[in-house]
Amino acid sequence: MARALWKGTLSFGLVNIPVELHTAVRENRPAFRLLRASDKSRIRFQRVAEKDDEVVAWDDIVKGYEYEKGRYIVLTREDLAAAAAKKDRVIQVVDFVESQEIDDRYFEKPYYLLPGQGGAKAYALFREAMGRAGRTGIARFVLRDKEHLAAIETIGEAIVLTTLRFREELVKLEEYDFPPARGLSERDLKLAGRLIQEFSGTWDPDQYTDEYRKHIMQVINAKRKKQEPRIRAAAEKHSAEVVDL
């Protein structure tokens, strides 16, 4: 099993369950290096000062907050440490809410919570109780010196923790102009509803594959063999004529 990203306890009320945090997603698209075209030499990036184009060592770099154009407040390591959240190794559940109440825009990155040493029974008990209640736990915890808000849910036999965005991170809907529903006829709504019904189905993630990854790997493998890549032609383009619903 992969090494845990974080170890601590899941806490709510007087209950404390030892847990480990593990990644639940994995990037599987091919990674590319930047190379010089003439000899395939790797490109190396350097930290260069804007004022005189001098290369700057890490020891000479500080963090600054630009409060006006070109004017900065420098923050030392002590300043950053003072502002950092307390490292208490606790995922503190503060609320249990109805799952459908959480706006999808808040969800960020999922992780698996696994039981720590001696915590298997308490883990299973908490998971089953949460599943029966049909609620999502809202928690706070610290990961890599940053406090996170998180949603805790059950999926099968797993407890899944998903980091959440804070409210101030979301762009307000009022900043954009969305078309109003005025002028829509009941007939048009029923027709659109029938079209949606025609395409309705059951969620099956296996039928949605990463076509880009498949095609780019076909190109890479063909070029390794000094062959011409053969990519299946894209689906026929639809007519440019726009059909009104």
C-alpha positions in Angstrom: 0.0 0.0 0.0 1.2 3.5 -0.8 2.6 5.7 2.0 0.1 7.9 3.8 0.1 11.6 3.0 -1.0 12.4 6.6 -1.6 10.6 9.8 -3.7 11.7 12.7 -7.2 11.3 14.2 -10.7 11.8 13.0 -12.6 13.5 15.9 -16.2 14.3 16.6 -17.6 14.9 20.1 -15.7 12.6 22.5 -14.8 10.1 19.7 -11.3 9.9 18.2 -10.5 7.5 15.4 -6.9 7.0 14.2 -6.8 7.5 10.5 -4.5 7.9 7.5 -5.0 10.1 4.5 -4.2 8.6 1.1 -4.6 10.0 -2.4 -7.8 9.1 -4.3 -6.9 10.4 -7.7 -3.9 9.8 -9.9 -2.7 11.8 -12.9 -2.2 9.4 -15.8 -1.7 11.6 -18.8 1.9 11.5 -20.2 4.3 14.2 -19.0 6.4 16.1 -21.4 9.8 17.7 -21.1 10.8 20.9 -22.9 13.8 20.3 -25.2 15.9 22.2 -27.6 14.9 21.2 -31.1 18.4 20.9 -32.5 19.8 18.3 -30.1 17.0 17.4 -27.6 18.9 19.0 -24.7 16.6 19.6 -21.8 15.6 23.1 -21.0 16.5 24.3 -17.5 14.7 27.2 -15.8 16.4 29.6 -13.5 15.3 32.2 -11.0 16.3 35.6 -12.5 15.9 39.0 -10.8 13.9 41.3 -13.0 16.0 44.4 -12.2 19.4 43.2 -13.5 18.8 39.6 -15.0 21.1 38.1 -12.3 20.5 34.5 -11.3 19.3 34.4 -7.6 20.1 31.7 -5.1 17.3 30.2 -3.0 18.9 31.6 0.2 18.5 35.1 -1.2 14.8 34.8 -2.0 12.1 36.1 0.3 8.3 36.2 0.0 6.6 39.6 -0.5 3.1 40.8 -0.7 2.4 43.6 -3.3 0.1 46.0 -1.5 0.6 48.7 -4.2 2.1 48.5 -7.7 5.8 47.9 -7.2 5.7 48.1 -3.4 6.0 45.1 -1.2 5.7 43.9 2.4 8.4 41.2 3.0 7.3 38.3 5.2 9.9 36.3 7.1 9.7 32.6 8.0 8.8 33.7 11.5 5.9 35.8 10.1 4.6 32.8 8.1 5.0 30.4 11.0 3.0 32.8 13.2 0.2 32.9 10.6 0.2 29.1 9.9 -2.7 27.1 11.4 -2.0 24.9 14.4 -0.6 21.5 13.5 -2.7 19.3 15.8 -3.0 16.3 13.5 -6.8 16.2 14.0 -9.6 16.1 11.4 -12.2 17.9 13.5 -15.8 17.2 12.4 -17.8 20.3 13.2 -21.2 19.6 11.5 -23.2 16.8 9.8 -25.3 18.2 6.9 -27.6 16.9 4.2 -25.4 15.9 1.3 -27.5 17.7 -1.3 -27.1 21.0 0.5 -23.5 21.3 -0.5 -23.0 23.2 -3.8 -20.9 21.2 -6.2 -18.7 24.3 -6.8 -17.2 23.8 -3.3 -15.8 20.4 -3.9 -12.0 20.3 -4.7 -9.8 17.2 -4.3 -10.8 13.8 -2.9 -8.7 11.6 -0.6 -9.3 8.2 1.0 -9.4 8.0 4.8 -8.1 4.6 6.0 -8.1 3.4 9.6 -4.8 3.9 11.5 -3.4 1.3 13.9 -6.0 -0.1 16.2 -8.8 2.0 14.6 -10.5 -0.6 12.2 -13.5 -1.3 14.4 -14.2 2.4 15.3 -13.7 3.3 11.6 -16.2 0.7 10.4 -18.7 1.8 13.1 -18.4 5.4 12.1 -18.8 4.6 8.4 -21.9 2.5 8.9 -23.5 5.1 11.2 -22.8 7.9 8.7 -24.2 5.8 5.9 -27.4 5.1 7.8 -27.8 8.8 8.7 -27.3 9.8 5.0 -25.4 12.9 6.0 -22.0 14.4 5.1 -19.6 15.5 7.8 -18.0 19.0 7.5 -14.5 19.1 9.1 -11.5 21.3 9.4 -7.9 20.0 9.4 -4.3 21.1 8.6 -2.4 19.7 5.6 1.0 21.1 4.6 0.7 24.2 6.9 -2.6 25.2 5.4 -6.0 24.8 7.1 -8.6 23.1 4.9 -12.4 22.7 5.0 -13.4 19.2 4.1 -16.5 17.0 3.4 -16.5 13.5 4.8 -18.7 10.9 3.0 -19.0 7.1 2.7 -18.5 5.4 -0.7 -18.9 1.6 -0.4 -16.6 0.5 2.4 -14.5 3.6 2.2 -14.6 7.0 4.0 -13.8 9.7 1.6 -12.5 13.1 2.6 -12.8 15.8 -0.1 -11.3 19.2 0.5 -13.7 22.1 0.0 -13.2 25.6 -1.2 -14.1 28.4 1.2 -17.0 30.7 0.3 -14.7 33.6 -0.5 -13.0 31.6 -3.2 -16.1 31.3 -5.3 -16.8 33.9 -8.0 -20.2 35.4 -7.3 -22.9 34.6 -9.8 -23.8 38.3 -9.8 -20.5 39.1 -11.6 -21.9 37.5 -14.8 -25.0 38.1 -16.9 -27.0 34.9 -17.4 -30.1 34.8 -19.6 -33.4 35.0 -17.8 -36.2 32.5 -18.2 -38.7 35.1 -19.4 -40.3 34.4 -22.8 -39.9 30.6 -22.7 -43.0 28.8 -23.7 -44.4 25.7 -22.0 -44.3 23.9 -25.3 -40.6 24.5 -25.8 -39.8 23.4 -22.2 -41.7 20.1 -22.8 -39.9 19.5 -26.0 -36.5 20.2 -24.3 -37.6 17.9 -21.5 -38.4 15.1 -24.0 -34.9 15.5 -25.6 -33.3 15.2 -22.2 -35.3 12.1 -21.4 -34.1 10.5 -24.7 -30.5 10.9 -23.6 -31.1 9.9 -20.0 -29.2 6.9 -18.6 -27.3 5.5 -15.6 -24.0 7.0 -14.5 -21.2 4.6 -15.6 -17.7 6.2 -15.5 -16.3 3.3 -17.5 -17.9 4.5 -20.7 -16.2 7.9 -20.5 -12.6 7.4 -21.5 -9.7 9.8 -21.9 -9.5 9.9 -25.7 -6.7 12.4 -25.7 -4.5 10.2 -23.5 -5.2 7.2 -25.8 -4.4 9.1 -28.9 -1.3 10.7 -27.7 0.1 7.4 -26.5 -0.7 5.9 -29.9 1.4 8.8 -31.5 4.2 8.3 -29.0 4.4 4.5 -29.5 4.2 4.8 -33.3 7.1 7.4 -33.3 9.2 5.1 -31.1 8.8 2.4 -33.8 9.4 5.0 -36.5 6.0 4.5 -37.9 3.3 6.8 -39.0 0.7 7.2 -36.2 -2.8 6.0 -37.2 -5.4 7.8 -35.2 -9.1 7.0 -35.8 -10.7 9.8 -37.6 -12.9 12.1 -35.4 -16.6 11.7 -35.7 -18.2 13.6 -38.6 -18.9 17.2 -37.9 -22.5 18.2 -37.7 -23.9 20.6 -40.1 -23.2 24.3 -39.4 -27.0 24.9 -39.6 -28.4 25.6 -36.2 -31.6 23.8 -35.4 -33.9 25.6 -33.0 -35.2 23.4 -30.2 
